[in-house]
C-alpha cells in the first residue's frame, strides 16, 4: 500500500512539475511570440506581375496605371513599379494626361505617384513633357518635374529646364533653374530641333 501511495505521489509530482514548466515557458515566451507575430505582419513584401491600380471616389476615376511588375512593402505602404503606363483623369472623367515610365513608386497613404527614369507625359491638348523624375500628387495639385525637363506644346513652344511645375492638365507651367525656351512659327518647324 505504501508503494502505491509513493508511486502516486511521485507521478503527481512529475505531472505538476511538467505542467508548471509548460505554463512558465508560455508566460516567458509570450512577449517574444507577440513581437514576432507583430513584426511579420508589419513588414510584408509581395512581388507582383501585371499590376493595375485605379483610384476612384464616388464612381469618379482619378487615375489608373498598369505596371509589368512591382513589389509591395507593407511597412511603408508603398509599391515599387517597373515599366509603368497610365492615365490621369479630369473633373469630367476624361483622360487629361497619359504617361509612361521605366519605374516608379506609389505611396498608398499620400496617394503620391513618383515616376523615375525615361518619363513621358502627354496632355490631351497635345503637349508633351519629358523628365528624369515626375511627381503626381493628385488632380488638384501640381505635377513636379525634375532633371532634364523638356516641354513641347504643339511643336510651337519648346522649353528645357532643370525643374518645372505644371498644372494637372499640362496647360500652365513654371520653369525653375537654368532654362531655355523657343517659340516657333510654321516656317521655323524644320529648324527647331537642331537649334535647341
N, CA and C atoms as an extended XYZ file, in Angstrom:
588
Properties=species:S:1:pos:R:3:atomname:S:1:resname:S:1:resid:I:1 pbc="F F F"
N         0.820       -1.165        0.000 N   UNK     1
C         0.000        0.000        0.000 CA  UNK     1
C         0.882        1.252        0.000 C   UNK     1
N         1.965        1.231        0.769 N   UNK     2
C         2.873        2.357        0.801 CA  UNK     2
C         3.523        2.550       -0.566 C   UNK     2
N         3.724        1.445       -1.216 N   UNK     3
C         4.355        1.522       -2.527 CA  UNK     3
C         3.434        2.200       -3.539 C   UNK     3
N         2.160        1.899       -3.544 N   UNK     4
C         1.187        2.530       -4.439 CA  UNK     4
C         1.063        4.011       -4.125 C   UNK     4
N         1.054        4.295       -2.840 N   UNK     5
C         0.928        5.689       -2.416 CA  UNK     5
C         2.173        6.478       -2.847 C   UNK     5
N         3.332        5.915       -2.677 N   UNK     6
C         4.574        6.557       -3.090 CA  UNK     6
C         4.592        6.760       -4.608 C   UNK     6
N         4.139        5.771       -5.367 N   UNK     7
C         4.062        5.873       -6.819 CA  UNK     7
C         3.127        7.012       -7.243 C   UNK     7
N         1.960        7.127       -6.588 N   UNK     8
C         1.008        8.195       -6.892 CA  UNK     8
C         1.614        9.562       -6.591 C   UNK     8
N         2.323        9.681       -5.484 N   UNK     9
C         2.933       10.959       -5.107 CA  UNK     9
C         4.009       11.342       -6.119 C   UNK     9
N         4.850       10.388       -6.504 N   UNK    10
C         5.903       10.668       -7.491 CA  UNK    10
C         5.274       11.025       -8.841 C   UNK    10
N         4.271       10.251       -9.250 N   UNK    11
C         3.597       10.506      -10.522 CA  UNK    11
C         2.933       11.882      -10.517 C   UNK    11
N         2.245       12.210       -9.465 N   UNK    12
C         1.585       13.503       -9.333 CA  UNK    12
C         2.601       14.640       -9.298 C   UNK    12
N         3.719       14.422       -8.657 N   UNK    13
C         4.779       15.438       -8.608 CA  UNK    13
C         5.346       15.698       -9.993 C   UNK    13
N         5.570       14.629      -10.761 N   UNK    14
C         6.088       14.775      -12.124 CA  UNK    14
C         5.089       15.529      -13.000 C   UNK    14
N         3.803       15.176      -12.916 N   UNK    15
C         2.760       15.853      -13.699 CA  UNK    15
C         2.698       17.335      -13.330 C   UNK    15
N         2.759       17.652      -12.046 N   UNK    16
C         2.725       19.048      -11.596 CA  UNK    16
C         3.966       19.800      -12.073 C   UNK    16
N         5.122       19.163      -12.003 N   UNK    17
C         6.362       19.788      -12.445 CA  UNK    17
C         6.318       20.090      -13.947 C   UNK    17
N         5.860       19.137      -14.747 N   UNK    18
C         5.747       19.341      -16.190 CA  UNK    18
C         4.724       20.442      -16.489 C   UNK    18
N         3.593       20.412      -15.810 N   UNK    19
C         2.557       21.443      -16.014 CA  UNK    19
C         3.097       22.816      -15.654 C   UNK    19
N         3.796       22.907      -14.539 N   UNK    20
C         4.372       24.185      -14.123 CA  UNK    20
C         5.384       24.676      -15.161 C   UNK    20
N         6.208       23.776      -15.710 N   UNK    21
C         7.198       24.138      -16.730 CA  UNK    21
C         6.534       24.647      -18.006 C   UNK    21
N         5.467       23.982      -18.442 N   UNK    22
C         4.755       24.417      -19.653 CA  UNK    22
C         4.132       25.797      -19.430 C   UNK    22
N         3.477       25.983      -18.307 N   UNK    23
C         2.842       27.274      -18.006 CA  UNK    23
C         3.898       28.365      -17.881 C   UNK    23
N         4.995       28.093      -17.185 N   UNK    24
C         6.062       29.074      -17.011 CA  UNK    24
C         6.674       29.457      -18.366 C   UNK    24
N         6.945       28.458      -19.231 N   UNK    25
C         7.539       28.758      -20.542 CA  UNK    25
C         6.559       29.540      -21.417 C   UNK    25
N         5.272       29.293      -21.287 N   UNK    26
C         4.289       30.046      -22.065 CA  UNK    26
C         4.333       31.523      -21.664 C   UNK    26
N         4.392       31.802      -20.359 N   UNK    27
C         4.460       33.187      -19.895 CA  UNK    27
C         5.777       33.859      -20.295 C   UNK    27
N         6.869       33.154      -20.214 N   UNK    28
C         8.174       33.719      -20.546 CA  UNK    28
C         8.269       34.047      -22.034 C   UNK    28
N         7.748       33.191      -22.892 N   UNK    29
C         7.873       33.397      -24.344 CA  UNK    29
C         6.719       34.199      -24.941 C   UNK    29
N         5.758       34.612      -24.139 N   UNK    30
C         4.605       35.356      -24.650 CA  UNK    30
C         5.035       36.650      -25.350 C   UNK    30
N         5.937       37.416      -24.762 N   UNK    31
C         6.397       38.672      -25.347 CA  UNK    31
C         7.142       38.420      -26.651 C   UNK    31
N         7.979       37.392      -26.665 N   UNK    32
C         8.721       37.066      -27.885 CA  UNK    32
C         7.758       36.663      -28.995 C   UNK    32
N         6.780       35.835      -28.672 N   UNK    33
C         5.797       35.407      -29.672 CA  UNK    33
C         5.008       36.601      -30.202 C   UNK    33
N         4.623       37.492      -29.330 N   UNK    34
C         3.849       38.666      -29.740 CA  UNK    34
C         4.676       39.554      -30.658 C   UNK    34
N         5.934       39.812      -30.296 N   UNK    35
C         6.803       40.651      -31.115 CA  UNK    35
C         7.046       40.029      -32.483 C   UNK    35
N         7.259       38.729      -32.525 N   UNK    36
C         7.496       38.050      -33.795 CA  UNK    36
C         6.269       38.119      -34.691 C   UNK    36
N         5.096       37.905      -34.133 N   UNK    37
C         3.894       37.950      -34.963 CA  UNK    37
C         3.612       39.367      -35.418 C   UNK    37
N         3.853       40.368      -34.575 N   UNK    38
C         3.643       41.760      -34.967 CA  UNK    38
C         4.631       42.168      -36.048 C   UNK    38
N         5.909       41.794      -35.917 N   UNK    39
C         6.918       42.153      -36.912 CA  UNK    39
C         6.612       41.530      -38.266 C   UNK    39
N         6.158       40.298      -38.255 N   UNK    40
C         5.880       39.643      -39.526 CA  UNK    40
C         4.679       40.289      -40.217 C   UNK    40
N         3.748       40.815      -39.452 N   UNK    41
C         2.602       41.488      -40.044 CA  UNK    41
C         2.960       42.902      -40.498 C   UNK    41
N         3.916       43.532      -39.820 N   UNK    42
C         4.285       44.908      -40.150 CA  UNK    42
C         5.058       44.991      -41.453 C   UNK    42
N         5.908       44.051      -41.716 N   UNK    43
C         6.820       44.177      -42.837 CA  UNK    43
C         6.641       43.028      -43.820 C   UNK    43
N         5.594       43.097      -44.599 N   UNK    44
C         5.352       42.078      -45.604 CA  UNK    44
C         5.727       42.614      -46.976 C   UNK    44
N         6.328       41.765      -47.768 N   UNK    45
C         6.703       42.115      -49.133 CA  UNK    45
C         6.036       41.123      -50.066 C   UNK    45
N         5.572       41.637      -51.189 N   UNK    46
C         4.984       40.765      -52.199 CA  UNK    46
C         5.449       41.241      -53.564 C   UNK    46
N         5.946       40.324      -54.358 N   UNK    47
C         6.340       40.640      -55.728 CA  UNK    47
C         5.175       40.239      -56.620 C   UNK    47
N         4.732       41.210      -57.432 N   UNK    48
C         3.525       41.011      -58.226 CA  UNK    48
C         3.824       41.332      -59.686 C   UNK    48
N         3.210       40.600      -60.576 N   UNK    49
C         3.329       40.872      -62.013 CA  UNK    49
C         1.992       41.396      -62.513 C   UNK    49
N         2.059       42.238      -63.541 N   UNK    50
C         0.870       42.792      -64.197 CA  UNK    50
C        -0.076       43.464      -63.201 C   UNK    50
N         0.386       44.554      -62.623 N   UNK    51
C        -0.372       45.294      -61.619 CA  UNK    51
C        -1.241       46.340      -62.302 C   UNK    51
N        -2.490       46.429      -61.902 N   UNK    52
C        -3.370       47.515      -62.324 CA  UNK    52
C        -3.893       48.168      -61.057 C   UNK    52
N        -3.646       49.473      -60.916 N   UNK    53
C        -4.114       50.219      -59.743 CA  UNK    53
C        -4.951       51.386      -60.244 C   UNK    53
N        -6.130       51.555      -59.649 N   UNK    54
C        -7.045       52.624      -60.020 CA  UNK    54
C        -7.524       53.312      -58.760 C   UNK    54
N        -7.572       54.638      -58.799 N   UNK    55
C        -8.151       55.368      -57.672 CA  UNK    55
C        -9.456       56.003      -58.135 C   UNK    55
N       -10.540       55.660      -57.441 N   UNK    56
C       -11.849       56.229      -57.739 CA  UNK    56
C       -12.478       56.733      -56.448 C   UNK    56
N       -13.380       57.674      -56.603 N   UNK    57
C       -14.137       58.196      -55.465 CA  UNK    57
C       -15.498       58.601      -55.988 C   UNK    57
N       -16.533       58.042      -55.381 N   UNK    58
C       -17.912       58.313      -55.797 CA  UNK    58
C       -18.084       58.082      -57.296 C   UNK    58
N       -17.601       56.940      -57.752 N   UNK    59
C       -17.687       56.493      -59.142 CA  UNK    59
C       -16.961       57.404      -60.119 C   UNK    59
N       -16.077       58.246      -59.630 N   UNK    60
C       -15.267       59.113      -60.481 CA  UNK    60
C       -13.836       58.596      -60.448 C   UNK    60
N       -13.262       58.364      -61.613 N   UNK    61
C       -11.906       57.832      -61.706 CA  UNK    61
C       -10.922       58.997      -61.677 C   UNK    61
N        -9.943       58.945      -60.756 N   UNK    62
C        -8.915       59.978      -60.662 CA  UNK    62
C        -7.686       59.613      -61.486 C   UNK    62
N        -7.263       58.387      -61.391 N   UNK    63
C        -6.127       57.921      -62.162 CA  UNK    63
C        -6.110       56.407      -62.163 C   UNK    63
N        -5.317       55.868      -63.079 N   UNK    64
C        -5.095       54.423      -63.141 CA  UNK    64
C        -3.740       54.195      -63.771 C   UNK    64
N        -3.092       53.113      -63.359 N   UNK    65
C        -1.844       52.759      -64.022 CA  UNK    65
C        -1.676       51.255      -64.056 C   UNK    65
N        -0.886       50.841      -65.020 N   UNK    66
C        -0.551       49.436      -65.216 CA  UNK    66
C         0.967       49.326      -65.141 C   UNK    66
N         1.463       48.350      -64.412 N   UNK    67
C         2.901       48.093      -64.339 CA  UNK    67
C         3.147       46.628      -64.660 C   UNK    67
N         4.228       46.367      -65.394 N   UNK    68
C         4.574       44.982      -65.732 CA  UNK    68
C         4.870       44.159      -64.493 C   UNK    68
N         5.528       44.803      -63.520 N   UNK    69
C         5.819       44.108      -62.271 CA  UNK    69
C         6.012       45.145      -61.178 C   UNK    69
N         5.989       44.655      -59.948 N   UNK    70
C         6.173       45.558      -58.824 CA  UNK    70
C         6.398       44.802      -57.537 C   UNK    70
N         6.729       45.548      -56.499 N   UNK    71
C         6.967       44.952      -55.190 CA  UNK    71
C         6.253       45.787      -54.135 C   UNK    71
N         5.374       45.131      -53.380 N   UNK    72
C         4.614       45.820      -52.338 CA  UNK    72
C         5.354       45.717      -51.009 C   UNK    72
N         5.473       46.840      -50.304 N   UNK    73
C         6.122       46.900      -48.994 CA  UNK    73
C         5.090       47.386      -47.990 C   UNK    73
N         4.587       46.488      -47.130 N   UNK    74
C         3.518       46.845      -46.203 CA  UNK    74
C         3.983       47.783      -45.103 C   UNK    74
N         5.255       47.736      -44.749 N   UNK    75
C         5.762       48.613      -43.690 CA  UNK    75
C         5.682       50.081      -44.116 C   UNK    75
N         5.992       50.362      -45.377 N   UNK    76
C         5.949       51.729      -45.892 CA  UNK    76
C         4.672       52.033      -46.668 C   UNK    76
N         3.793       51.055      -46.801 N   UNK    77
C         2.563       51.204      -47.583 CA  UNK    77
C         2.847       51.757      -48.975 C   UNK    77
N         3.814       51.146      -49.636 N   UNK    78
C         4.187       51.635      -50.965 CA  UNK    78
C         4.391       50.468      -51.928 C   UNK    78
N         4.298       50.798      -53.199 N   UNK    79
C         4.509       49.811      -54.249 CA  UNK    79
C         5.591       50.349      -55.175 C   UNK    79
N         6.658       49.564      -55.375 N   UNK    80
C         7.671       49.905      -56.377 CA  UNK    80
C         7.198       49.320      -57.693 C   UNK    80
N         7.266       50.110      -58.757 N   UNK    81
C         6.703       49.721      -60.043 CA  UNK    81
C         7.780       49.666      -61.125 C   UNK    81
N         7.605       48.761      -62.077 N   UNK    82
C         8.508       48.638      -63.214 CA  UNK    82
C         7.701       48.698      -64.511 C   UNK    82
N         8.183       49.483      -65.482 N   UNK    83
C         7.549       49.615      -66.795 CA  UNK    83
C         6.066       49.997      -66.632 C   UNK    83
N         5.857       51.272      -66.334 N   UNK    84
C         4.540       51.783      -65.963 CA  UNK    84
C         3.934       52.592      -67.107 C   UNK    84
N         2.631       52.407      -67.350 N   UNK    85
C         1.866       53.277      -68.231 CA  UNK    85
C         0.560       53.599      -67.511 C   UNK    85
N        -0.026       54.760      -67.818 N   UNK    86
C        -1.266       55.084      -67.131 CA  UNK    86
C        -1.903       56.364      -67.604 C   UNK    86
N        -2.989       56.730      -66.933 N   UNK    87
C        -3.767       57.921      -67.256 CA  UNK    87
C        -4.169       58.641      -65.983 C   UNK    87
N        -4.243       59.978      -66.076 N   UNK    88
C        -4.832       60.815      -65.042 CA  UNK    88
C        -6.086       61.429      -65.653 C   UNK    88
N        -7.145       61.550      -64.852 N   UNK    89
C        -8.433       62.000      -65.359 CA  UNK    89
C        -8.798       63.379      -64.834 C   UNK    89
N        -9.576       64.129      -65.630 N   UNK    90
C       -10.021       65.454      -65.202 CA  UNK    90
C       -11.379       65.358      -64.503 C   UNK    90
N       -11.966       66.516      -64.209 N   UNK    91
C       -13.242       66.562      -63.476 CA  UNK    91
C       -14.395       65.962      -64.264 C   UNK    91
N       -14.268       65.922      -65.593 N   UNK    92
C       -15.311       65.346      -66.446 CA  UNK    92
C       -15.102       63.857      -66.688 C   UNK    92
N       -14.157       63.271      -65.954 N   UNK    93
C       -13.829       61.852      -66.050 CA  UNK    93
C       -13.249       61.479      -67.418 C   UNK    93
N       -12.583       62.445      -68.057 N   UNK    94
C       -11.895       62.205      -69.323 CA  UNK    94
C       -10.394       62.212      -69.060 C   UNK    94
N        -9.652       61.495      -69.893 N   UNK    95
C        -8.197       61.446      -69.737 CA  UNK    95
C        -7.630       62.837      -69.992 C   UNK    95
N        -6.929       63.383      -68.991 N   UNK    96
C        -6.282       64.690      -69.180 CA  UNK    96
C        -4.809       64.518      -69.499 C   UNK    96
N        -4.182       63.493      -68.930 N   UNK    97
C        -2.767       63.229      -69.165 CA  UNK    97
C        -2.544       61.724      -69.198 C   UNK    97
N        -1.779       61.265      -70.177 N   UNK    98
C        -1.327       59.868      -70.227 CA  UNK    98
C         0.173       59.864      -69.993 C   UNK    98
N         0.693       58.758      -69.475 N   UNK    99
C         2.127       58.726      -69.187 CA  UNK    99
C         2.701       57.338      -69.355 C   UNK    99
N         4.038       57.310      -69.482 N   UNK   100
C         4.791       56.062      -69.451 CA  UNK   100
C         6.095       56.340      -68.718 C   UNK   100
N         6.615       55.318      -68.064 N   UNK   101
C         7.845       55.479      -67.290 CA  UNK   101
C         8.538       54.137      -67.120 C   UNK   101
N         9.866       54.193      -66.936 N   UNK   102
C        10.634       52.971      -66.680 CA  UNK   102
C        10.308       52.378      -65.319 C   UNK   102
N        10.218       53.259      -64.304 N   UNK   103
C         9.966       52.770      -62.945 CA  UNK   103
C         9.298       53.871      -62.137 C   UNK   103
N         8.828       53.478      -60.963 N   UNK   104
C         8.190       54.457      -60.099 CA  UNK   104
C         7.778       53.853      -58.782 C   UNK   104
N         7.178       54.689      -57.942 N   UNK   105
C         6.630       54.228      -56.666 CA  UNK   105
C         5.263       54.860      -56.466 C   UNK   105
N         4.426       54.126      -55.767 N   UNK   106
C         3.107       54.620      -55.404 CA  UNK   106
C         2.974       54.496      -53.897 C   UNK   106
N         2.709       55.611      -53.214 N   UNK   107
C         2.522       55.630      -51.765 CA  UNK   107
C         1.031       55.555      -51.476 C   UNK   107
N         0.633       54.479      -50.785 N   UNK   108
C        -0.775       54.224      -50.525 CA  UNK   108
C        -1.414       55.280      -49.620 C   UNK   108
N        -0.669       55.786      -48.639 N   UNK   109
C        -1.224       56.767      -47.703 CA  UNK   109
C        -1.408       58.127      -48.347 C   UNK   109
N        -0.359       58.650      -48.978 N   UNK   110
C        -0.412       60.001      -49.545 CA  UNK   110
C        -1.000       60.026      -50.946 C   UNK   110
N        -1.140       58.861      -51.583 N   UNK   111
C        -1.614       58.730      -52.964 CA  UNK   111
C        -0.659       59.384      -53.958 C   UNK   111
N         0.592       59.530      -53.558 N   UNK   112
C         1.597       60.169      -54.404 CA  UNK   112
C         2.222       59.141      -55.333 C   UNK   112
N         2.361       59.529      -56.617 N   UNK   113
C         2.996       58.692      -57.620 CA  UNK   113
C         4.297       59.390      -58.045 C   UNK   113
N         5.428       58.707      -57.887 N   UNK   114
C         6.722       59.243      -58.301 CA  UNK   114
C         7.253       58.345      -59.413 C   UNK   114
N         7.514       58.940      -60.577 N   UNK   115
C         7.998       58.189      -61.729 CA  UNK   115
C         9.448       58.562      -61.998 C   UNK   115
N        10.287       57.558      -62.242 N   UNK   116
C        11.722       57.770      -62.450 CA  UNK   116
C        12.167       57.122      -63.758 C   UNK   116
N        13.282       57.640      -64.280 N   UNK   117
C        13.849       57.044      -65.488 CA  UNK   117
C        13.422       57.808      -66.711 C   UNK   117
N        13.086       57.098      -67.756 N   UNK   118
C        12.671       57.703      -69.021 CA  UNK   118
C        11.169       57.962      -68.936 C   UNK   118
N        10.790       59.216      -68.596 N   UNK   119
C         9.391       59.561      -68.376 CA  UNK   119
C         8.827       60.395      -69.515 C   UNK   119
N         7.585       60.127      -69.853 N   UNK   120
C         6.865       60.917      -70.842 CA  UNK   120
C         5.435       61.102      -70.371 C   UNK   120
N         4.995       62.367      -70.291 N   UNK   121
C         3.600       62.710      -70.042 CA  UNK   121
C         3.083       63.337      -71.328 C   UNK   121
N         1.873       62.995      -71.736 N   UNK   122
C         1.241       63.596      -72.911 CA  UNK   122
C        -0.123       64.109      -72.484 C   UNK   122
N        -0.347       65.426      -72.663 N   UNK   123
C        -1.617       66.041      -72.297 CA  UNK   123
C        -2.620       65.958      -73.427 C   UNK   123
N        -3.906       66.063      -73.096 N   UNK   124
C        -4.932       65.979      -74.133 CA  UNK   124
C        -4.893       67.187      -75.064 C   UNK   124
N        -4.194       68.247      -74.661 N   UNK   125
C        -4.036       69.421      -75.518 CA  UNK   125
C        -2.873       69.272      -76.500 C   UNK   125
N        -2.241       68.109      -76.526 N   UNK   126
C        -1.152       67.851      -77.463 CA  UNK   126
C         0.231       68.157      -76.916 C   UNK   126
N         0.318       68.566      -75.671 N   UNK   127
C         1.624       68.882      -75.089 CA  UNK   127
C         2.322       67.608      -74.623 C   UNK   127
N         3.651       67.660      -74.620 N   UNK   128
C         4.474       66.537      -74.179 CA  UNK   128
C         5.442       67.024      -73.118 C   UNK   128
N         5.654       66.211      -72.108 N   UNK   129
C         6.568       66.551      -71.027 CA  UNK   129
C         7.494       65.374      -70.797 C   UNK   129
N         8.795       65.640      -70.874 N   UNK   130
C         9.824       64.633      -70.605 CA  UNK   130
C        10.600       65.087      -69.371 C   UNK   130
N        10.993       64.155      -68.513 N   UNK   131
C        11.815       64.496      -67.341 CA  UNK   131
C        12.388       63.228      -66.735 C   UNK   131
N        13.454       63.398      -65.945 N   UNK   132
C        14.050       62.259      -65.230 CA  UNK   132
C        13.153       61.793      -64.094 C   UNK   132
N        12.454       62.738      -63.463 N   UNK   133
C        11.556       62.392      -62.359 CA  UNK   133
C        10.298       63.243      -62.456 C   UNK   133
N         9.149       62.593      -62.332 N   UNK   134
C         7.864       63.285      -62.325 CA  UNK   134
C         7.096       62.865      -61.073 C   UNK   134
N         6.518       63.859      -60.389 N   UNK   135
C         5.780       63.591      -59.149 CA  UNK   135
C         4.357       64.089      -59.323 C   UNK   135
N         3.410       63.165      -59.196 N   UNK   136
C         1.989       63.489      -59.294 CA  UNK   136
C         1.371       63.235      -57.928 C   UNK   136
N         0.681       64.259      -57.372 N   UNK   137
C         0.135       64.146      -56.015 CA  UNK   137
C        -1.376       64.317      -55.963 C   UNK   137
N        -2.031       64.327      -57.096 N   UNK   138
C        -3.484       64.440      -57.111 CA  UNK   138
C        -3.954       65.399      -58.187 C   UNK   138
N        -5.208       65.235      -58.591 N   UNK   139
C        -5.783       66.034      -59.669 CA  UNK   139
C        -5.725       67.528      -59.368 C   UNK   139
N        -5.888       67.903      -58.113 N   UNK   140
C        -5.921       69.314      -57.740 CA  UNK   140
C        -4.548       69.869      -57.361 C   UNK   140
N        -3.490       69.063      -57.517 N   UNK   141
C        -2.138       69.509      -57.169 CA  UNK   141
C        -1.267       69.548      -58.418 C   UNK   141
N        -0.208       70.325      -58.346 N   UNK   142
C         0.710       70.472      -59.469 CA  UNK   142
C         1.555       69.222      -59.690 C   UNK   142
N         1.969       69.030      -60.941 N   UNK   143
C         2.913       67.978      -61.304 CA  UNK   143
C         4.307       68.583      -61.199 C   UNK   143
N         5.191       67.926      -60.471 N   UNK   144
C         6.566       68.405      -60.324 CA  UNK   144
C         7.469       67.602      -61.250 C   UNK   144
N         8.298       68.311      -62.007 N   UNK   145
C         9.226       67.665      -62.939 CA  UNK   145
C        10.649       68.054      -62.553 C   UNK   145
N        11.526       67.070      -62.414 N   UNK   146
C        12.918       67.305      -62.013 CA  UNK   146
C        13.875       66.634      -62.979 C   UNK   146
N        14.947       67.339      -63.357 N   UNK   147
C        16.017       66.755      -64.145 CA  UNK   147
C        15.718       66.630      -65.617 C   UNK   147
N        16.470       67.325      -66.446 N   UNK   148
C        16.337       67.248      -67.903 CA  UNK   148
C        14.894       67.413      -68.380 C   UNK   148
N        14.235       68.425      -67.859 N   UNK   149
C        12.844       68.670      -68.208 CA  UNK   149
C        12.769       69.257      -69.611 C   UNK   149
N        11.886       68.703      -70.420 N   UNK   150
C        11.630       69.241      -71.751 CA  UNK   150
C        10.127       69.237      -71.971 C   UNK   150
N         9.594       70.414      -72.318 N   UNK   151
C         8.160       70.571      -72.559 CA  UNK   151
C         7.960       71.031      -73.991 C   UNK   151
N         7.127       70.327      -74.738 N   UNK   152
C         6.828       70.669      -76.127 CA  UNK   152
C         5.321       70.832      -76.247 C   UNK   152
N         4.906       72.004      -76.764 N   UNK   153
C         3.472       72.252      -76.947 CA  UNK   153
C         3.176       72.457      -78.426 C   UNK   153
N         2.518       71.492      -79.020 N   UNK   154
C         2.083       71.525      -80.418 CA  UNK   154
C         3.201       71.943      -81.374 C   UNK   154
N         4.407       71.535      -81.075 N   UNK   155
C         5.581       71.844      -81.902 CA  UNK   155
C         5.797       73.339      -82.114 C   UNK   155
N         5.211       74.173      -81.272 N   UNK   156
C         5.372       75.625      -81.383 CA  UNK   156
C         6.190       76.189      -80.229 C   UNK   156
N         6.092       75.581      -79.069 N   UNK   157
C         6.846       76.028      -77.893 CA  UNK   157
C         7.674       74.856      -77.400 C   UNK   157
N         8.970       75.089      -77.247 N   UNK   158
C         9.847       74.063      -76.678 CA  UNK   158
C        10.609       74.710      -75.535 C   UNK   158
N        10.495       74.123      -74.358 N   UNK   159
C        11.166       74.640      -73.174 CA  UNK   159
C        12.002       73.535      -72.559 C   UNK   159
N        13.239       73.874      -72.219 N   UNK   160
C        14.109       72.953      -71.476 CA  UNK   160
C        14.460       73.611      -70.161 C   UNK   160
N        14.518       72.823      -69.091 N   UNK   161
C        14.814       73.377      -67.773 CA  UNK   161
C        15.345       72.285      -66.854 C   UNK   161
N        15.909       72.713      -65.721 N   UNK   162
C        16.331       71.759      -64.690 CA  UNK   162
C        15.125       71.237      -63.921 C   UNK   162
N        14.180       72.152      -63.645 N   UNK   163
C        12.966       71.802      -62.899 CA  UNK   163
C        11.798       72.573      -63.475 C   UNK   163
N        10.605       72.055      -63.257 N   UNK   164
C         9.398       72.755      -63.689 CA  UNK   164
C         8.215       72.277      -62.859 C   UNK   164
N         7.198       73.125      -62.800 N   UNK   165
C         5.955       72.810      -62.103 CA  UNK   165
C         4.825       73.018      -63.112 C   UNK   165
N         3.971       72.004      -63.270 N   UNK   166
C         2.874       72.036      -64.237 CA  UNK   166
C         1.549       71.840      -63.519 C   UNK   166
N         0.466       72.429      -64.086 N   UNK   167
C        -0.847       72.082      -63.550 CA  UNK   167
C        -1.183       70.669      -64.017 C   UNK   167
N        -2.233       70.096      -63.467 N   UNK   168
C        -2.509       68.675      -63.706 CA  UNK   168
C        -2.912       68.359      -65.145 C   UNK   168
N        -3.248       69.374      -65.948 N   UNK   169
C        -3.592       69.107      -67.347 CA  UNK   169
C        -2.487       69.528      -68.315 C   UNK   169
N        -1.328       69.959      -67.796 N   UNK   170
C        -0.169       70.394      -68.585 CA  UNK   170
C        -0.461       71.634      -69.436 C   UNK   170
N        -1.399       72.468      -69.025 N   UNK   171
C        -1.709       73.674      -69.796 CA  UNK   171
C        -0.975       74.902      -69.263 C   UNK   171
N        -0.599       74.931      -68.001 N   UNK   172
C         0.168       76.029      -67.415 CA  UNK   172
C         1.406       75.461      -66.750 C   UNK   172
N         2.520       76.196      -66.848 N   UNK   173
C         3.733       75.701      -66.220 CA  UNK   173
C         4.628       76.845      -65.786 C   UNK   173
N         5.517       76.521      -64.867 N   UNK   174
C         6.528       77.449      -64.353 CA  UNK   174
C         7.852       76.698      -64.357 C   UNK   174
N         8.877       77.290      -65.004 N   UNK   175
C        10.177       76.646      -65.061 CA  UNK   175
C        11.078       77.220      -63.978 C   UNK   175
N        11.993       76.385      -63.467 N   UNK   176
C        12.862       76.757      -62.355 CA  UNK   176
C        14.296       76.391      -62.720 C   UNK   176
N        15.230       77.263      -62.363 N   UNK   177
C        16.639       76.972      -62.625 CA  UNK   177
C        17.029       77.409      -64.017 C   UNK   177
N        18.073       76.805      -64.522 N   UNK   178
C        18.578       77.139      -65.859 CA  UNK   178
C        17.561       76.676      -66.899 C   UNK   178
N        17.061       77.628      -67.689 N   UNK   179
C        16.023       77.302      -68.665 CA  UNK   179
C        16.357       77.872      -70.036 C   UNK   179
N        15.702       77.301      -71.030 N   UNK   180
C        15.825       77.784      -72.395 CA  UNK   180
C        14.484       77.519      -73.072 C   UNK   180
N        13.900       78.565      -73.663 N   UNK   181
C        12.600       78.435      -74.312 CA  UNK   181
C        12.682       79.004      -75.720 C   UNK   181
N        12.065       78.323      -76.656 N   UNK   182
C        11.979       78.773      -78.047 CA  UNK   182
C        10.518       78.709      -78.467 C   UNK   182
N        10.105       79.734      -79.218 N   UNK   183
C         8.755       79.762      -79.785 CA  UNK   183
C         8.919       79.813      -81.293 C   UNK   183
N         8.226       78.912      -82.005 N   UNK   184
C         8.396       78.760      -83.434 CA  UNK   184
C         7.117       79.080      -84.192 C   UNK   184
N         7.312       79.600      -85.387 N   UNK   185
C         6.192       79.759      -86.319 CA  UNK   185
C         6.192       78.540      -87.234 C   UNK   185
N         5.225       78.456      -88.135 N   UNK   186
C         5.149       77.310      -89.049 CA  UNK   186
C         6.387       77.179      -89.917 C   UNK   186
N         6.966       78.299      -90.341 N   UNK   187
C         8.139       78.254      -91.219 CA  UNK   187
C         9.381       77.729      -90.496 C   UNK   187
N         9.408       77.931      -89.205 N   UNK   188
C        10.581       77.541      -88.432 CA  UNK   188
C        10.565       76.085      -87.991 C   UNK   188
N         9.487       75.353      -88.258 N   UNK   189
C         9.339       73.989      -87.746 CA  UNK   189
C        10.519       73.093      -88.081 C   UNK   189
N        11.082       73.220      -89.273 N   UNK   190
C        12.148       72.324      -89.687 CA  UNK   190
C        13.450       72.588      -88.951 C   UNK   190
N        13.648       73.822      -88.477 N   UNK   191
C        14.908       74.201      -87.840 CA  UNK   191
C        14.930       73.924      -86.337 C   UNK   191
N        13.790       73.882      -85.716 N   UNK   192
C        13.732       73.964      -84.251 CA  UNK   192
C        14.494       72.868      -83.523 C   UNK   192
N        14.471       71.651      -84.004 N   UNK   193
C        15.089       70.574      -83.235 CA  UNK   193
C        16.617       70.611      -83.315 C   UNK   193
N        17.141       71.249      -84.326 N   UNK   194
C        18.608       71.354      -84.410 CA  UNK   194
C        19.118       72.555      -83.637 C   UNK   194
N        18.269       73.562      -83.371 N   UNK   195
C        18.702       74.768      -82.675 CA  UNK   195
C        18.651       74.650      -81.160 C   UNK   195
N        17.754       73.905      -80.627 N   UNK   196
C        17.587       73.879      -79.166 CA  UNK   196
C        18.446       72.839      -78.511 C   UNK   196
